[in-house]
C-alpha cells in the first residue's frame, strides 16, 4: 500500500506485541494514517477464527463479517430498528408465510458482480444446508427449495408455517457471491474451507490482511454502493482490529493513542480512564446477560439439587460490586425489555440455609467435590466472578478450580456434554428483538453452541419453544414464554447473573459511534465511524 505511515502505532499494524506498561497520564501519540486518510485501530481480546458468515458468529467475528458483507436489512439505533439495506422494501402475505423482498439496483460485490436475487437465494440455501451458525434461526420454517429468485431484483421466501420472528432474523443472514464461493467448493463443502479465511462480500470494507489470532486489517471500499454517512472526505482508509488479550495492554494502547477504541474493559479500569483527558466513555444499558452455565448431564452438576444448592449459595450482590454498580441482577432468564418477559417468583438469591437443604437432597449431601469454572482468558470481570464463586461455595464444602482459556478453546470444549466444563461463564446478547432468541437457548437444538453449553434436555421446554416461535396470537405466545421462563428457572441450568452495561473507551477524536443493544458484547458498526483530527 502506498503512503502507509509506520509511526508510534506501527507495531499494531505490523501485528507486533503491545507493551503492557500503563502510561501515567492522558498523553497520546498521533492516530494512524494511510496517505491523507486515517485508520481506525480497535483493540479487543477475542480472535476472529472464521469470517464465513454462515458458519459461526460471536461478537468479534460478527463485527468483521458485518464489515465485509451486507444483508437484506440491518439493525440500527437504540431501541433497535430494522432498516432496509440490500432490500429497498418488502411485503408479506396476510398469513405471513410468503415474504417478498425487492433489491436495490446498485449493490455490487467487491469483484464487481451485481448483488442479485440469485445471490440472495444461494446465500440462504447455503446457510440452511450447511446447518451451522445462523441456520437455527430459520431451518424449522424455511425449506431451501422454498426460496425463489423471481427475477434479478426480487426474491421470495415461502415459509412452511407462520413465524412471527422471521423478519427479525433477516439482518443476521449475510449475502455471499455465489460465483466466487462455487469456484472454491471442495467435496461438496459449499466452499466452507475457502470462505473461512477468504471474503466474497459486498460490504463497506474488504480484507487486506487476515491473521485470526493477532490482527485483521480491513480497507474501506471507496465505491461502496451504499455510500459513506460521514462523507467521502471523512471516510476512513480502513480499520485495524488488533487482538490484545490482556486488559492492561489494551488500556496502555488507548492511553498512548496507539488504539482509538477498546472493549472488554474491567470495571475498575473503566472508572479510572473514563475521565482522563482525550478519552471518551460509551456506557449503555445492555441486553447482554451474564450467567454461569452448569453442565446438566455430567458430574455433580448433573444433579438438579446440586445446581439449586450452588445457585442459592452464590453471592449475587458481588456481581454489582464488581461492576461498580453498572449492572442489574436478572429477575428472569429473559432481559426485561424482551417481549414476553415475566419476573419469575423466587429467583435464587444468596440463602445458605436453602443451599444446604438442596445439597442435603443430592447425591453429595456433604459436598466434598471440586468443580471446574472456566472463563475467557483475558477477561478480568469473569475471573473476579470466579473468585466470588469459589468463596461462595466454600460454605458448602465445594472446591472451585478457576481456569482461563481462549474463547475458541472454551467453545470447542462446551460443544459436547462429555467435555463441557462443570461451570462456564457466558455472556449472551439477543441477536434479534424477539423472545425466541432467548427461549431458544434452552431448547435441545442449542446444544453444540456456546449458548447451550449447559446441554439441557427437557422435552417440555423444547415443545413450548417450538410452539411459541410459530404462534401468531400474541397473548398465547406470551403465555408460552411465561411458562418457559418459570420452567427454566425450575431446572436451574445456570446461575442467572446480571445484565452488565455495554462499555467502550475511545479517543475523543473518534466519531460516528452508534449504540445498538442487539450487537454482541464488544461489537460496533464500523461503517459510520471516522476520526475527526488533523
Beta strands, then each sheet from edge to edge (+ up, - down):
strand 1: 32-34
strand 2: 37-44
strand 3: 73-76
strand 4: 81-84
strand 5: 87-92
strand 6: 98-103
strand 7: 147-151
strand 8: 154-158
strand 9: 205-211
strand 10: 215-220
strand 11: 238-243
strand 12: 261-262
strand 13: 279-284
strand 14: 289-294
strand 15: 327-329
strand 16: 369-376
strand 17: 398-405
strand 18: 423-428
strand 19: 494-500
strand 20: 502-507
strand 21: 510-511
strand 22: 530-531
sheet 1: 1+ 2- 11- 10+ 9-
sheet 2: 1+ 2- 12- 20+ 13-
sheet 3: 3+ 4-
sheet 4: 5+ 6- 8+ 7-
sheet 5: 15+ 19- 14+ 18- 16- 17-
sheet 6: 21+ 22-
end
